[in-house]
Amino acid sequence: MFDDPISRRNALTRFAAGFGSLALASLLSETASASGGVDPLAVRPPHLVARAKRIIFLFMSGGPSQVDTFDPKPLLDRDDGKPLPFDKPRVQFNSTGNLLKSPWRFRQYGDSGLWVSELFPHLAQRVDDLCMIHSMHGTNAAHGGAVMKVHTGSDNFIRPSIGSWVSYGLGTENGNLPAFVTICPTLAFGGINNWSSAFLPAVYQGTALGDASVPSERAKVRYIRNSRLSREVQQLQLERLSQLNREHQSRTGPEASLEARINSFELAFRMQSELPKVENLSGESKATQHLYGLDDPVTANFGRMCLMARRFAESGVRFIQVTHNDNKVQWDQHADLKNGHEKNAREVDLPIAGLLADLKERGMLDDTLIWWGGEFGRTPTAEGGNNGRDHNPDGFTMWLAGGGVKGGFRYGSSDDYGYYAAENKVHIHDLHATMLHLLGLDHERLTYRHAGRDFRLTDVEGNVVHELFA
């Protein structure tokens, strides 16, 4: 007992200002659904034998062109300037004209002989680690809906993001860090909804480091340092809250919403010592910084994000997203395709190759699944004065690496001109189901009861593509 007892709710109100990390709304809002009295981020056993422990999602915002990067089309070169010899989709984002050949040459690389355009000379040296999927397709030709679909499985409703589902399904390997981190995410096209936990407990929401308008060197969790109170004083506050909590429970029993909020305060306190260590890259060797391109102003921004992703991965974070977007729709070349895609590729090529090499050297690629792609691809037909391409959700390329997938492997194909997914088609729901399976999660069993029914990432669809597994 205390001489001047206060209620737990008043204690939370008074003490809240003392915790520097309370800006992490993902840890503090909508806590009533969290499992009372039980750590919601405790490690959970997977449904299946897991091939991967974590995912790093390299999101190329805007939609890179499959026919200019990893999916060469000889007939597109031959028939440049001619009409597409079959019907275009009934629903298109913009109107396009005749066929437009790629301005870049393709070559085969590695023992696998996978094709890569000259846009990616560094990544081309890592093709034997890549699992190319050339038959991706989605359902929405607009950025907003397509971005939401890739992140949440839905293009028209607010649903939990894939990172939230992974956190919910597996918990975290490091109780001092969030389970889900997104580095410099874009605030456009759904914004926070793309890393939101939606109706899942808020502890599973992604923690954002900066946003697309902020250079990655300034991408930090806000207020992580408490300038008003020492660590010792904050520890005393937490101990007092714990005492009040136990006394309250002895009288009334567990109260889920307050338990969840107190858990979030304790995590925020622990993060103050752990998170700055992960964000601090000064201890990385010059060779490692060079590997990621931190010594080149062209590659430094994205390279720093990739290096932070590796550090979060080795620190036990389950889902890390890195977004390539400088506060514009980065890969959205409706016009000026050559200059735009060349600029974008220069910024990401070396850092991505460096990330793959670094993970492999550290023995982490085997249990880390790398996922690369945008929200859709581009049309093989021309837009914008014959030097751009429109949005194309009907056929595009994504690739995976590590985490139990086949390296140097090509799966599926698009048609002869690269417009539609044609052979062994893979929908976004199929990809989500497959990645969950690699983590040991059955997408049909990973459900959450809300509004009278069980929801899941893949809704009522999705098939695991077992052919991708090593």
N, C-alpha and C positions, 0 to 999 in steps of 0.2 A: 504494500500500500504506500501511497505518497501523501505527504502532508497537504498538498494542494492538488488533488486529483483533477484531471481534465478528461473529457471524453476522447475516444480515439479519433473521432471525426475532427474535433478541434485541434488535436495534436497534429493530424495530417495537414490541416490548414496552416497552422503556425510554422511547422517544420519544413513545409514544401519549398520555401524560398531558399533554404539552406543547401539544397542539392543541385549542384551545377548541371547535372544531366537531365533535369526535368523537362528540358526542351524536347526531349525524345517523346513526342506525343504517342509514338507507337507503343510505348511502355506504360502509358498512363491513362489512355482513354478506353472506354467501352470495356472495362475490366470485369463486369458482372458475370460474364460467361466463362471466365477462367475457372479451372477446376480448383475449388476451394481447398486450401490446406496442402495441396500437392504441387510441387514445382512443375509448372506447365512446360518448362524447357528441359526437364530431365530426359536423359537418353532413353529412347524407346527401341525395343527390338523390331527389326524389319519383318514384314510378312514373308519375305523370300530370302534366298541367299543373295546378298548384295555384292555387286561388282564394283560399285563406287561409293564413296563416303560423302561426296560434296559435288557441287556444280559451280563452274565459273561461266557465266553467260556474257559473251562479247557481243553486245547489241549494236549493230550498224544502222543507226536511225535513218529512215528515209527510203531504204530499199535499194541495195546494190544490184547491179545488172548481172544476171546469171550468164548471159551470152558474151559478156565482156570480162568475166573473171575466171570461172571454172567450168563452163559448159560450152565449148566451141561448137560452131555449126557451119560446116563447109558449104551447105546449100545457101545459108544466109550470105556468105561471101560471094557465091556464084550469082545469086539473084538480087544482089544489091540494086535498089532503085525500082524493082518490080513490085507489083501488088502481091499481097499475101494470097496464096492460092487456095485458101479456105476461109470460112467465116470467122470474123472476130467475135469475142464474147458479146452477148446481148447487152450486158451492163458494162460500160467502160467509164473510166474516170474522165478522160478527155478523148477527143477524136485524134487518130493518128493516120499517117499517110502510108507510103510504100515501105518496103523492107530497107533496113539500114544495117550494113555490115559493121562488124566491130573494127574500131581503129587500132586495135592491138593484136599482135601476133600471139599465138599459143604454142607451147612446147610441152612434151611429155618429160616428166622428171621422176627420179628415184627408181628403185627396183620395181615399183608398182606401175610405173608409166602413166600416172594420173596427169591430166592436162591442167595447166595453169597458164594464165595470160601473163604478159610481161609487166602487168600492173603489180605483181606480187613476187619479185625476184627472191626475197628472203624466205617467205612462206613456202615458195616452190621447193626449197631445200628440205622442208619438213613433210613432204607429201606422204611419206610412208607411215606417218603417224595419223593421217587424216582419214576420216570415214565420210566420203562425199554422198550426199543425198540429192539427186538431180530431179526428183519428181515431187517436190513439195508443192502443196496447193492450199489455199485458204478460201475465205468466203467474202472478203470485203475489199473493195478497191480504193477506199479512202484511208488516209493515214490513221485517223482516230480509231475507227473500228478495227483496222488491221493490227495496230499496236496493242490495243486491248485484247484482241484475240490471242496474239502471241504470248502476252504476259498472263492472262487470266483464263483463257479458254472461252471467253464470251466477248462478242463485239457489240452487244447492245444492253447488257446489264452489268451492274457493279458486282464483281465476284472476287474472291480471294486470289491473289497472284500465285504463280507457281512457287515462288520462294516461300510464301506463307504456308502453302500446302506441305512443302518439304519440311519446314520447321515444325509444323504441327505433327507430321507423321514420324519424325525421327528425333526431335529435340535437338540439343546442341552438345557438342563435345567440350565446350568451354563455357562454364557458367558465369564467367566474368565478361563475356562479350555477347552481343546480339547473335541470334542464329542466322540472320538474313541482313546483308549489307548491300546497298546499292550506291555506286560511286559516280558522282556527277550525272544523275539522271536528268532527262529532259522533263521540263514542266509542261510541255505541250502534249496534245493528243491523249488526254486522260490524266496526265500528270501523276499526282500521288496515287490515283486509283491503280496505277500499274505496279505499285509495290505495297498496296494496301492489303490488310487482312480481311477487309469487308466484314462479314458476319462471323468470321473466326475470332477467337479471343485476341485482343489487341497486342498481346505480347508477341504474336507471330508476324506482325507487320514489319516491313523492311525499315531499317535505319538508314537514312540518306546522309551521305557525306557530300556536302555542297550540292550544286546542280549544274546544268549545262552552261550557265552563264558565268561560272566561277572557274578560274584556272585550277587544275588539280592540285597544285601546290598549296592552295588555300582551301581545299576540300576537307573540312574538319567537322566533327560533331560540335555544334555550338554549345557554349557554356560548360564544356567538359571540365574546366578548372573552376573551382569555387574560390573566388577572391575574397570572400567575406568570412568564411569559417575554415578552421584548420581541419585536417583529417580526423584528429582526435575528438574534436567537438562533434563532428558529424557522426563518428562512431558511437559516441554517447547518446546522441539523438536516436540512432537506430536501436540501441539497446533499450532505451526508455520506451520506444514504440513497441518493441517486442514484449516488454513486461506488461504494458497496457493491453496488448493483444491477448496474451495468455490469461490475464485477469478477466478480460471481457469474455473470452471463450469459456472460462469456467462458469460464468453466469448464464450465457445465452447460447453457447454452442458455436460452431464455425460459421463465419459469414464470408461467403465467397468473394464478393466484390472488394471488401476491405483487405482480405488476405492477398488478393491479386495486386492491389495497389501497393501494399507494403512490400511484396516481393519485387515489384518494379522499382521501388525506392532503393532496396538493397542491391539490385542489379546496377542501378545508376551509380550507386556509391562504389561498387567494385570496378565499374568501367572507368572511373576517374584515374585509377592507377594502371589499368591494363591497356585501354584503347590508345592513349598517347604513345605507348611503346610500339604498337603495331603501325601507327601512322608515321613514326619517325624513321626515315630512310637513311639517316646519316651514317648508320653503322654498316650499311651495305658497301661492299668493296667497289673500287673503281671499275673492275672488270664486270661486275654484275650490273652496275649502272650503265656501262657502255652497252652491255648485252640488250638492255631494254631501251636504249636510245636516249637516256637522260642527258647526255652531253651534246645533243643536237636539238636546236630549237624547233625543228620540224616535228620530231618524234617525242620530245620531252613530255608534253602534256599527256598524251595517251600512254606513253611508256611508264610514267609515274603511276597511272591508274592500274596498269597491268602488274607492276611490281607490288603495289599495295594489295592487289587481289591475291597474289601468291602469299603474301605475309598473312592475310586474313585466313587463307586456306590452311596454312600450316599452323595457325592458331586455333583451329577447330570450328570456324564458321562454316555453316552448312551450304549456304547459297550466297554467292557473290556476283553482282552484276556490274559490268563496266560498260558505259554507254559512250559511243563515239558520236558526239553532237556538240557543236560550238554555238548553241543557242539558235541554230537554224535547223532545217530538215536536211541533214548533212549529205546524204547520198541521193537526194531527190533531184536528179538532173533532167528536168523537162527540156532544158536547153543547155548548151555549153557542156555537153557530155564529156568531151575529151579532157578539158581543163579541170572540171569538177571531180571526175573519178580519179584522175591522176593525183590531184591534191589530196583527196581522201586516202587513197591507197598509200601514198608516201607517209602519211601520218600514222598509219596502223600496221603496215607490213612488218617492219623490223620489230616493233614491240611484241606483236603476236608471236612471231617466230622465236623471239627471246623468251617469252613466257613458256612456250612449249619445250624449248631446250632446257630451261631452268628447272621446270617441273620434272622432266625426264632425268636430268642429272641428279636431282635430289631424291629420286625414287617415288615421287608423288604423282606422276602422270597415270600410273596404274589405277589409283583409286580416286583420281580427280577427273570428272567429266567436263571437258571443254565444249561449249556450244557456241557456234558462230552463225550469225545471220541477221537479216533485217525483217521488217514486217511483211514484205513481199518482194518480188523482183521487178523487172522492167520489160516493156514490150520490145520485140525484135523489129517493130515498125517505128517509123520516125515521127518525132514531134518537135515543135519549136524551130522551124526553118531547117529541117533535115540534120539537126545536130543534137537532138535530145531523144529521150525515151519516156513513155508514160508508165504509170503504175500497172503492175501485172500480178495479181494474186493467183492466177490460174496455172502457173508453172514457174518454179524458181528453185534455187539451190541453197541449201544450208549444209554445214559440215559439223561433225562431232570429232573429238579426239580423246584418247585415254579412256579411263573409267569403264573398261570392259567392252569397248567396241573394236571392230576390226580396223587395223591401220592399213593405209594404202588400198582402200576398198572403195569401189564405186557402186552405188545402188540406185536403181530406177533410172528413168530417162524422160526427157521431154521430147516433143515432136521434132521434126527435121529442122524447124526454124526456131525452136525454143520458146513457143508461145504457151503451150498447154503441157501439163504433166501427162505422160502417156503410158509408161510401163512401170508397174509396181508403185502406184501412186501412194504418197504419204501425206495425209492431212495433218494439220496442226494438232488435232486431237490424238492422232496416231503417234506423233512425235512426243507429245506430253506423256502418253501412256508408256512409251518406250523408255524415256528418261527416268520416270518413276520406277519402272521395273529394274533398271540398272542400279538404282538406289535401294532395291529390295522392297519396294512398295507396290502393291497390287492396286492399280488405279480404280478398280471396281470396289475394293474394300476400304480405300482411303476416303471416308465419307464424314460429313458433319451434319447433324440434324438442325435444321433451321426452317422456320415458317411452315412447319408441318410436313417436311419431306427431307430426305437425305440428299445432300449436294455432294458433288465431287468435281475435281478439276476438269475432267473430260465429259462432264454432263452425262448424257446417255450414249456416248459414242466412244470411239477410240479403240484401236487394235495395236497390240505390241508387235513391233517389227523385229522378230527374232533373228532374221537374217543378218542384222547389223552386229550381232554379238560375237565376240572373239571366242 
